[in-house]
């Protein structure tokens, strides 16, 4: 057997998709768009669906589910801690506000670690234990980077600048955002 006998023009795009989302500026983007039907045919055989967001500039795979919500288990689901979830919700809210501002000419939302901290301060209810949360904030931000929702762009002294990846809009919908805010409020009121 020889790789050349089986390799397709879109093989690398499939391999990249199985590892992480593909962005518009990627070498594989053109093949992904050109061969999206062939790629979808291949992915569906292993229980995955190709999602291409041309306007947003990225593509990713999503697990197909049967009527009972079961998958083939190809993509491992990760448990996200409560504190990291709060950071993700704040990032999603920040991206929503950015997109809602028609005066913005930029397409990417950038944010620094101190801006994340400031937004969290406004977001967290009074009774929430802020001191411990803020003390551990860098760890939760790093978790968001590892999950692919933030990309480190630059670092200067103690200030790090990130780009919020638009895939967060697919993973944390407005309904999920509102539901999380309600649950957070209920949790705080129960303290």
ABEGO torsion letter per residue (X at the ends): XBAAAABBAAAAAAAAAAABBBBAABAAAAAAAAAAAAAAAAAAAAGBBBBBBAAAGBBBBBBBBBAAGBBAGABBBBBBBAAAAAAAAAAAAAAAAAAABAABABABBBBBAAAAAAAAAAABBAABBAAAAAAAAAAAAAAAAAAGABBBABBBEABBBBBBBAAAAAABBAAAAAAAAAAAAAAAAAX
